[in-house]
Amino acid sequence: MPHSHRPVRVLIVEDSAEDRDLYGVRLSARKDLSFVITESASLADATVALMEDEFDCVLIDNNLPDGTGTEFIRYILSKDAVIKSEKPMALIMVTGQGSEELAVEAMKSGAHDYITKKSITDGMLIQPVLNAIERARLQTQVDFYQEELERSNKELSEFAHTASHDLKSPLRRIETYCSILTEDAGERLTDEEKQAIDRMTMNIQRMRNLVDNLLTYSLVRSDAEQRQETDIAQILRDVLIEMEPHISEAGAHLNITSLPTIMGYPFRVKQLFMNLVSNALKYRRDEPLLIEITCGETDGGMAYHFEVGDNGIGIAKDYQADVFGDFKRLHTQEDIEGTGLGLAICRKIVEKHGGRIWLTSEPDIGTTIHFTLLK
């Protein structure tokens, strides 16, 4: 918000001299604020003014002799614009005929506010100007932090890839030495020594899985991906083909309803279903496993509600709130393999799609993972 001791510099872009005078009268209504006003009757004059002086706010009529206000706003915000001001500048669209369509067009073009000439006639101008100036300042801060976040995410992605490679290299060497020891020592190894090597090999694989999951977890949000049409039915078919050996080994049966196509991140959606089907296989009981995957609309038709249910071992009520946290495990490695990141990765993927995830479960009956994905 401008300080009272510093004049608020306003550029009025309006071809009507009568309207320009009206704006000046309205801006002079408050004695605790000082406004310095520059007037332009055309976009050409306004362009020159922006090159020569700095402004806190630009009031732009939508209909001008040499163009429209929305076109001018887009120019001001473009990389081609030559503007002296380096500080945030509020852009307000003014029109004689207010309409919802024009308001939407103005805001899409980058305007910070949209007001009608009638509202100015009724005395509403100073507060919209001050609000728009504050909004422009806050938007500049948001843009700065967004750029910093993107830079930080890029650095995180690069670090995660490097760390993953550096951590796996010694694991490969240890695994190689275990193989060499087994081959060279051969029958000289005692049963206890062979078991020790087997435990080392098993823990190497666990560590490798943990590194892979940490890399996946860190990249879910930091990777720069573009949303695209994502055929979830096809993605699930690909998942089931890849997991077919594990599904056959578990004797699992799957019931799948019709699944939609969304605007999403295909690779991440595949990870999501991979993790959920893998969990159902991992936490099954000693009876035929049934996995059911269904989908319906929710949130007023703005999103899809998916359910991935099983008849597995279930989760006790006291632990259900924790399962989507980082490194949350309900079983030991000896009982069930895992890193404690599977459902945490699912949570991050769903959140990346603007959705939410939760579960319903009963011990010895089964678990249903619910999640929503925006269309």
C-alpha angles and dihedrals in degrees: 000000000000116000116245092237093057119070116240107234113216129184113204114201104192132131094207112086089198092056092046089054090049091053090051092051092050093048092052093055095095116067094196092064130061121208125195107201129201118188129210125180095196142026090251092057091044091052090055091047092053090051093052104038145027123244137191093204140014119205107201127191110218096222114054133158093253103033148324131294093239090056090050093049090052089050093050091052095044126098089242094064117110105210129162096209116090095178127084112288123198117226118203123185115215123193137173094216111048118206135163092237093054091046090054091047091050094051092045090053089057104265115154092213143002123215136170127233088238091061089051090050088052090055103263110131114092096061095046088051093050092045092050091050090052091046091052091050093050092046090054090053091048091050090050093050090045090055090047090049092051091049091048091048091051090051090047091052092050091046092048092053092047093045091048092053093044093049094048095050096070089042090057091049092049090049090050092051090050090054092047091049092050093049097043099041093040114155092003089078116097121228089254091053091048090051090050091053090047090052090049091051091048092051091048088058091047090052091048090052090049092051090049092050093047089052091049092047094051094046100048092088102018097058113096103233132165121226113243140166106296119195102205094187091058092044091053090049089055091048092052092048091053093045096042095111091054092043091051092046090053092045088231125174120205129205112194126181126203111300127204138230115245139179099258149111108291097198091051093046088053090052089050095055092039090057095044095048090044090053091051090052093045098049099044128133129233093275135075109302119231120193118187123191118189137166138197139161123272142166093051092309093305095110144022124244112215127192125195107187134177140177093233134129094296129210127271113245093243091062102040095091092056104050097089092053125103115277092357110157127174095188136047122252089249091058101039128000118237148119101229091242103091098092091034088059089048089053093052092047092051092047090050086060092050093253139117133234134208140147145226118206146162124195113255091005104069148258133264120200112207123196139160129219124191115243 
